[in-house]
Structures are given as structure tokens and as C-alpha cells.
Amino acid sequence: MTLNTNEIGAYVIASFLQREAPLKVDISEFFCAIEAIHFEANGEKYEGKQVVANIIQNRIDKVKKWDSFCTTIHWKGQFTYKKGTLVQMKNDIDLKSFEETVKIAYKAVQGDLDDITNGADHYFNPAKIKRKQKWMDEKFKVGVVGNHVMQKLIDNNGRWVK
């Protein structure tokens, strides 16, 4: 897995990694985390990006076959953004947002990111939902972070709750 970014994005990542401890995982895991966080929460505050990383980690912790960031993110139907889309940085706001995403992704893959989701494994933004799905039922709700409703749909044994 490579991250589809421009030269500025590659520089941001390389510069960041030079200053940090070595990754505990393969770099492809880091790239997958960056991509998912960027496309699921770009333009949101730190907290919104952290939610995405937490949700991915919680799925990894619960579902045995989803044993990595890349596997979880690329599992059919798990995230709605188009995988491999070019990460673009057109201005300083985009650059700062991407730098923050890189930091959050690093903490996530290193296992150093606090969970602010109450163990949630799914989330949605009610303002962006065109048609409510069954899994968005209030009975699965475990909290709200920013604009996102946190849902717990997978038990600790990796089974879907009903």
C-alpha cells in the first residue's frame, strides 16, 4: 500500500518520521491510517480525526479477521471514501490539517492514541445521512463526539450485536 499524495504530502510524512521513534508496524499500516483519517475526517478538528482512528483500532481489537489498519480499512463496505484518491494540499489550511492527520495516524498505529469513543466501532454524522440505516438505531449509541454519533455494533468476541 502506498499513499497517493503529492510531493508536499510526501515531504510532510518523511519530515515527521525523521523526528519520531521508529514505527512499530509496517509503513503501509501508517499509510492506510493516514488515508482513512484524511478522507473520513479532513477539515474536522483533532477530535473528529481521532474518532476515525479510534473506530478503526476498536474494530481491529474486536474482529479477529480484521487484524490490521489496512485490512480493516479496505474490508468491503467498511469506509465510504474512494481508496487511493489523491491527497491534495492546495493551501496552508490543507497542509496544517494533513500534518495533524499524520500525527494522529502515527499515534494510532503505535498504540498511543487514547480512545474517546467509549469503545465504539462505528460512527456516523446525522447531518450527512440521506437514508437512515438499521445499524444507526439509538439502541446502539454509546456517545457523541462533535458531529458524530458513536455506535457499538460488535461485541468483544467479534460478533455483531442485534
SULZIKA-V373085 format. One record per pair of residues at least 12 apart in sequence whose C-alpha atoms are under 7 Angstrom apart, sorted by the first residue. I is the first residue (numbers start at 1). J is the second residue. D is the distance in Angstrom with one decimal. If there is no record, write none. Layout:
i->{I | I}
j->{J | J}
d->{D | D}
This chain:
i->{1 | 2 | 2 | 3 | 3 | 3 | 4 | 4 | 4 | 4 | 5 | 5 | 5 | 6 | 6 | 12 | 13 | 23 | 24 | 25 | 29 | 29 | 30 | 30 | 30 | 32 | 32 | 33 | 33 | 34 | 34 | 34 | 36 | 37 | 37 | 37 | 37 | 38 | 39 | 40 | 42 | 43 | 48 | 49 | 50 | 51 | 51 | 53 | 53 | 54 | 54 | 55 | 55 | 55 | 56 | 56 | 58 | 58 | 58 | 59 | 60 | 62 | 62 | 62 | 63 | 64 | 117 | 117 | 118 | 120 | 120 | 120 | 120 | 121 | 121 | 121 | 121 | 122 | 122 | 122 | 122 | 123 | 123 | 123 | 123 | 124 | 124 | 125 | 125 | 125 | 140 | 140}
j->{28 | 28 | 31 | 31 | 35 | 84 | 84 | 85 | 86 | 87 | 86 | 87 | 88 | 87 | 88 | 99 | 102 | 110 | 110 | 109 | 69 | 70 | 105 | 106 | 109 | 69 | 70 | 69 | 105 | 101 | 102 | 105 | 73 | 49 | 52 | 53 | 101 | 101 | 81 | 81 | 97 | 97 | 146 | 101 | 104 | 116 | 117 | 105 | 108 | 115 | 117 | 120 | 121 | 122 | 69 | 72 | 119 | 120 | 121 | 121 | 72 | 156 | 157 | 158 | 158 | 158 | 143 | 150 | 142 | 142 | 150 | 151 | 152 | 151 | 152 | 153 | 154 | 150 | 151 | 152 | 153 | 148 | 149 | 150 | 151 | 148 | 149 | 147 | 148 | 149 | 152 | 153}
d->{5.2 | 6.5 | 6.4 | 5.5 | 6.8 | 7.0 | 5.9 | 6.4 | 4.9 | 6.2 | 5.4 | 4.7 | 6.5 | 6.9 | 6.7 | 6.6 | 6.8 | 6.7 | 5.9 | 6.9 | 5.7 | 5.8 | 6.4 | 6.5 | 6.3 | 6.4 | 5.4 | 6.3 | 5.4 | 6.2 | 5.9 | 5.4 | 7.0 | 5.8 | 5.8 | 6.4 | 6.5 | 6.2 | 6.2 | 6.8 | 6.9 | 6.6 | 6.7 | 6.9 | 6.5 | 6.9 | 6.5 | 6.9 | 6.2 | 5.6 | 6.9 | 6.1 | 4.8 | 6.1 | 6.7 | 6.8 | 6.3 | 6.8 | 5.5 | 5.5 | 6.7 | 5.4 | 6.2 | 4.8 | 4.4 | 6.9 | 6.9 | 6.4 | 6.4 | 6.8 | 5.6 | 5.2 | 4.6 | 6.3 | 5.4 | 6.5 | 6.8 | 6.1 | 5.0 | 6.3 | 7.0 | 6.1 | 5.4 | 4.6 | 5.6 | 5.3 | 5.5 | 5.7 | 4.6 | 6.3 | 5.4 | 6.4}
